[in-house]
Amino acid sequence: MAGVLDSVNQRTQLVGQNRLELLLFRLVGKQIYGINVFKVKEVLQCPKLTMIPQRHPVVRGVAHIRGGTIPILDMGMATGQAAIPENEISNCFVIITEYNRKTQGFLVKGVERIVNLNWEAMHPPPKGAGKDNYLTAVTQLEGHLVEIIDVEKILAEVAPSNDAVSATVLDKQTTMQKGPKEQKVLIVDDSVVARKQIENCMNAVGLETVTKNDGKQAWNYLKEMVASGEKITDHIVLMISDVEMPEMDGYTLTTLCKNDAEIKDLYIMLHTSLSGVFNKAMVAKVGANDFMAKFSPDELADRVMEVIDTLTKQRNEG
């Protein structure tokens, strides 16, 4: 237990400081890629893979690891690159990750090292990359370009989930308090797939939205609203923010908001694919009002409606 607590303490030192740790790896070429260490459960030499019928081409097989069966995805194939040849798989590595409440492994050619960086050094993909690229951010490290892959986009393509809000949850709308029409939900996420999922979820329950691609954009938007003399909570009923974002992460964004007298009353929900034992410690440290693991449309819609119901009642009573 002491070891786990030490690990939590080490990780939470990065929280609110706009820093992250990246595990660097390579696919079929020389290009270097990165993935947030928080999403990595372990890295191991590729175990024996078992073929499964009617599998997606990107899924090279399943592996039996620590009592569980985990799908192994070829990350190169998933991002439109060449597949790792069959006779080379045993010499490759698998990065076991936890995204959106699911565990999967990504087959990569080689694993480099872990680096500690500042989110300010991470930048959105170049506009010339096009909307169909698989990147959420890029950075320079020792003269080399490092690309951060949009894993949520990969998973949405390989294993699409039902993103629709159920009729049962929609029916609950009739019993909820209705806030002012001009109030919107501010959505902050660097993944275009995640932004659209959350936006569709909010629209389904009759809520209007404002979307921003990263914490810096959201912070500038809120500060501009304050500078114009507007009261934040008259226009934004709550903010749903991802944690991992270039320029400024969700933890830093939350810390800035909660330390600003004009913004501190904004209800902030951190909504992230990051999983594990660190979340409660992190959320408590930065002062977020709520935390949810991605992505359950019913759970998100239900929670948001309950929050708005409570906030509206408080406002009416006040």
LINNORJO-V708662 format. One line per field, one symbol per residue. ss: DSSP state (h for helix, s for strand, l for the rest). phi: phi as a letter, one per 20 degrees, with the letter a starting at -180 (. if undefined). psi: psi as a letter, one per 20 degrees, with the letter a starting at -180 (. if undefined). A space follows every 50 residues. Layout:
# LINNORJO-V708662
ss->???
phi->???
psi->???
This chain:
# LINNORJO-V708662
ss->lhhhhhhhhhhhllllllsssssssslllllssssshhhsssssslllls llllllllsssssssllssssssshhhhlllllllhhhhhhlsssssssl lssssssslssssssssshhhlslllhhhlllllsssssssllssssssl hhhhhhhhllllllllhhhhhhhhhllllllllssssslllhhhhhhhhh hhhhllllssssllhhhhhhhhhhhhhllllhhhhssssssllllllllh hhhhhhhhlllllllllsssssllllllhhhhhhhhlllsssslllhhhh hhhhhhhhhhhhhhhhhl
phi->.ffffffgfffffefndmdbddeebcdedefeccbfggeeeacbggffdd fcflffgfeeqdceclncdcfddfffgfdndfffggfdgfeecceecccl mcdbddfcfbdeadcdcdffeecggggffnfefdddacbdclndedddef fffgffefcgdfeeffffffffgfeefdfgfffceedcaeefffgfgfff ffffdndeccdceafffffffffffffeneegffddfaddcfeebfmbef ffgfgfffedgecgeffddecbefcpeegffffffenfebbbefccgfff ffffffffgfffffffff
psi->hhgghggggggihipijkqrppoqrqcibipprqqphhipgrpqqprpqp qqqkqqhhoiaqqopljqopqopohgghjjaqqpqgiighjaqpopropl jqprqppqgqperpqprphhipqqqqhiirijrkqhrqrpoljqpppoqn hhgghhhgmprojqpqhgghhihhiqqprqhiprpopopiphggghgggh gghhjjpqqpqqirhgggghgghhgghijqpgiihohrpoprgoqrgprh gggggggijphiihipppopoqipraiigghgghgikqhrppproogggg gggghgghgghgggghh.
